[in-house]
Amino acid sequence: MLYVLIPLLPLLAFIVLSFAGHVLKERAHLIAVPAVGLSFLLSVFAFSEVAGGRVLEIPLYTWGSSGDLTIRLGLYVDQLTAVMLLLVTIVSGLVHVYTIGYMHGEPGYARFFANIALFTFSMLMLVMSDNFLQLFVFWEAVGLCSYLLIGHWYERHTARAAATKAFIVNRVGDFGFLLGILLVFAVFGTLQYQPVFAEAAALSESKGGAVVDLLGAFGGGWEVSAMTLICLLLFVGAVGKSAQVPLHVWLPDAMEGPTPISALIHAATMVTAGVFMVARLAPLYNVSPEAMAVVAIVGGVTMFVGATIALTQNDIKRVVAYSTLSQLGYMMMACGLGGYVAGIYHLLTHGAFKALLFLGCGSVILAVHHEQDMRRMGGLKDKMPVTYWTFIIGSLALAGFPLTAGFFSKDALLLSAWNAGALGQTLAVAGVLTAGLTAFYSFRLVFVTFWGESRVDPHHADHVHEQPLVVTAPLVVLAVLSIATGYLGIPEFLQQAFPGSDGGGHHGAAATGIMLAATLAGVIGIAVAYVMYVKSPDYPDRLMNRWQALYRGSLNKWYVDEAYDKAIVNPTFTLADRMWKKVDVAIIDNAVNGVARGFAWWGWMARLIQTGETQNYALSMTMGAVIILTAYLLF
């Protein structure tokens, strides 16, 4: 029961700060940081507890019961959960410490700490859930926290719009996710993980011959297995949460939030939830090769599209954001090909170097007075040595450079894809190509931001300096983790949770070929970035002029947002405007107001005969009597 405190401590920090934040103000971190720190220590104990293959199941209480449905609140800790607990608490803890320096003096300081504590609690409960309904509740809680934190600077229109966009796009995915959960109950009669997993393997023999006719209301004809439909619907939720194509459009806009929350969203919480969910539900996906193929293809497309967009972005945080998009595609591709171990391994190493890169971006943004366009930076490496060298380590890890953690996890991922047949080999080749693009845009960011002559605003150029220890210390820790996590035996540990999954740890010609190809692609990418942005800095402009259509497409994110605006957003606004004017105002309001006007008219008519003078009333009575008598005599 001690492990209940892992999520409970951040929740208690949120409650305290919600009620006492206005009193604590700039001391709010004294509540939030120790809470997450203690959660980390307890997560280490949980990790050691399951290291030998043990699984912890901790029932808490019955949440609700109705008919055949009984939902209990409980915690489930296996090897997958254990590594996710460490990822969330380590990255969240470092982000909490970093926030002390980054948000110092900002309005809403206590509110920000309260919300990131709630975010941490929600993600911890998500990964520790032992049933689908509990998973869904905290899946939504994570979405709510991202909305609150992306819109932290709510006085800015761009922040409000970005938070709303993230919330709405994720609701699209979550609708499919909820339908999938309902179908799980319809097929299995329970929402607890273990009974569902136990029946899943036998589903194809006993029930699944069970099919769902998707066009039954229209005469039928398009049947799909219930298991495939469940997996696809659940994956729709992952497409939204983990920003896979085509629901990826919210993730770059999330950069409107403060940089610490960008790091937390991209490295350990929001976007990792989708990959975690697919891995957690591996017993279901393994039953449906069709659903797994869809997961792999969507992941592969996202991997490549994200990288091509990152090539031309100029906002320092958006380059890293599109990098996250691409790396999530790698992870999802691996899971779709059955390489759950390799996918989660890359998720963990990515959590370290991606948090490092985002927090490094934040350090640069602070130094140049909140400028985010890297074309207005340059020449920072000597003035910010700690930020620069840690950023180099993060970029090398992202590029999959040898001896970094990213090298081991990306090679494992590509090898597991290569071993998965024709589809896997096609996606592995695309992955190698994307590795070259990744190395290029990573070091484009490094060279433009830190090398060359300073392009910082002259009013601020003399004040550029390294950030204090509270900001740089988390960078150093993450830089160490960006290397060390490649040597900790993580694939072997995860293999206990996914017996039979390909962790990409094979030796032989294929492994050597994949390693050499990915490494060569990365080295070429770095070399090309050096030539274009250091040796011949005018070359990118010449290339841009020659390939204007491709450049503009990449810069404008392949016009996906514009397509959504034209196909969905603008027609929706137009329909809403017409419904307001033609239906709400013209029909409903006029009908209601017409009744009121009718009574007002009758009141006005009645008022004409209510003069208060006796002779008028006598005259009215006489006239009425005459009318009645005349009518009686004539008719």
Buried (B, 14 or more C-beta within 10 A) or exposed (E): EEBEBBBBBBBBBBBBBBEBBEEBEEEBBEBBBBBBBBBBEBBBEBBEBBEEEEBBEBEEEEBEEEEEEBBBBBBBBBBBBBBBBBBBBBBBBBBBBBBBBBBBEBEBBBBBBBBBBBBBBBBBBBBBBBBBBBBBBBBBBBBBBBBBBBBBBEEEEEBBBBBBBBBEBBEBBBBBBBBBBBBBBEBBEBBBBBEBBEBBEEBBEEBBEEBBEEEEEEEEEEEBBBBBBBBBBBBBBBBBBBBBBBBBBBBBBBBBBBBBBBBBBBBBBBBBBBBBBBBBBBBBBBBBEBBBEBBBBBBBBBBBBBBBBBBBBBBBBBBBBBBBBBBBBBBBBBBBBBBBBBBBBBBBBBBBBBBBBBBBBBBBBBBBEEBBEBEBBBBBBEBBEBBBBBBBBBBBBBBBBBEBBBBBBBBBBBBBBBBBEEBBBBBBBBBBBBBBBBBBBBBBBBBBBBBBEBBBEEEBEEEBEBBEEBBBBBBBBBBBBBBEBBEBEBBEBBBBBBEEBBBBBBEEEBBEEBBEBBBEBBBBBBEBBBEBBBEEBEEBEEEBEEEEEBBEBBBEBBEBBEEBBEEEBEEEEEEEEEEEEEEEEEEEEEEEEEEEEEEEEEEEEEEEEEEEEEEEEEEEEEEEEEEEEEEEEEE
